[in-house]
Amino acid sequence: MFTRTELEVKSLRALRDLCLIQYGIQAIGNPADKASYINALLTFPVVACKQVSENKGLKSPIFSQVEALEVTLEAMGTPTPEQSALLKVTMEGS
């Protein structure tokens, strides 16, 4: 991820763009303050993992569900380069 030092040298606009555009997260506190964006960028991984453990949003599957997913993925096969490219383009466009 990022270190605090790497983030502190970025402009307010760059930090805002990282939070809002790149990651879709909000500043923690005053959005006119660089520290609000820095704190959001430094803490969101921990917050996200905590949310999983609290069954908010994404949830950890049980073992049998993981096994079923493995079987499904094996049945789907491996994408060709063209199929991979199509998936990448699909994920890039919003």
C-alpha positions as CSV (number, residue, x, y, z in Angstrom):
1,M,0.0,0.0,0.0
2,F,1.4,3.4,1.0
3,T,3.6,4.8,3.7
4,R,2.7,8.0,5.5
5,T,5.8,9.6,4.0
6,E,4.7,8.7,0.4
7,L,1.3,10.2,1.0
8,E,2.5,13.4,2.8
9,V,4.4,14.6,-0.3
10,K,1.3,14.3,-2.5
11,S,-1.0,17.4,-3.2
12,L,-4.4,17.6,-1.7
13,R,-5.9,17.1,-5.2
14,A,-3.8,13.9,-5.7
15,L,-4.9,12.5,-2.3
16,R,-8.5,13.4,-3.1
17,D,-8.3,11.6,-6.5
18,L,-6.7,8.6,-4.9
19,C,-9.5,8.3,-2.3
20,L,-12.5,9.2,-4.4
21,I,-11.6,8.2,-7.9
22,Q,-9.1,5.4,-7.5
23,Y,-10.5,3.7,-4.4
24,G,-14.0,5.1,-3.9
25,I,-13.4,6.0,-0.2
26,Q,-14.2,9.2,1.7
27,A,-11.9,11.4,3.7
28,I,-11.9,10.9,7.4
29,G,-12.8,14.3,8.8
30,N,-12.4,17.6,7.0
31,P,-12.1,17.1,3.2
32,A,-10.1,20.3,2.9
33,D,-7.3,18.8,5.1
34,K,-4.7,16.5,3.6
35,A,-4.5,14.5,6.8
36,S,-8.2,13.4,6.3
37,Y,-7.3,11.7,3.1
38,I,-4.0,10.3,4.4
39,N,-5.8,8.8,7.3
40,A,-8.4,7.3,5.0
41,L,-5.8,5.8,2.8
42,L,-3.7,4.4,5.7
43,T,-6.7,2.8,7.5
44,F,-9.1,1.5,4.9
45,P,-7.4,-2.0,4.6
46,V,-7.8,-2.5,8.4
47,V,-11.4,-1.2,8.3
48,A,-12.2,-3.5,5.4
49,C,-10.9,-6.6,7.1
50,K,-12.7,-5.7,10.3
51,Q,-16.0,-5.3,8.3
52,V,-15.5,-8.9,7.0
53,S,-15.1,-10.2,10.5
54,E,-18.2,-8.4,11.5
55,N,-20.2,-9.9,8.6
56,K,-20.7,-6.4,7.0
57,G,-20.6,-6.4,3.2
58,L,-18.4,-9.3,2.0
59,K,-18.5,-12.3,4.2
60,S,-16.0,-15.2,4.6
61,P,-17.4,-18.3,3.0
62,I,-17.4,-21.6,4.8
63,F,-15.2,-24.5,3.7
64,S,-17.9,-26.3,1.7
65,Q,-18.6,-23.1,-0.2
66,V,-14.9,-22.6,-1.0
67,E,-14.8,-26.2,-2.3
68,A,-17.8,-25.6,-4.5
69,L,-16.2,-22.5,-5.9
70,E,-13.1,-24.4,-6.7
71,V,-15.0,-27.0,-8.6
72,T,-16.9,-24.2,-10.5
73,L,-13.6,-22.4,-11.4
74,E,-12.1,-25.6,-12.6
75,A,-15.1,-26.3,-14.8
76,M,-14.9,-22.8,-16.3
77,G,-11.3,-23.3,-17.5
78,T,-8.7,-20.7,-18.3
79,P,-9.5,-17.7,-20.5
80,T,-7.7,-17.2,-23.8
81,P,-5.7,-14.0,-24.2
82,E,-8.7,-12.4,-26.1
83,Q,-11.1,-13.4,-23.3
84,S,-8.7,-12.0,-20.7
85,A,-8.5,-8.7,-22.7
86,L,-12.3,-8.6,-22.9
87,L,-12.5,-9.1,-19.1
88,K,-10.0,-6.3,-18.5
89,V,-11.8,-3.9,-20.8
90,T,-15.1,-4.7,-19.1
91,M,-13.6,-4.1,-15.6
92,E,-12.0,-0.7,-16.7
93,G,-15.2,0.8,-18.1
94,S,-17.8,1.9,-15.6
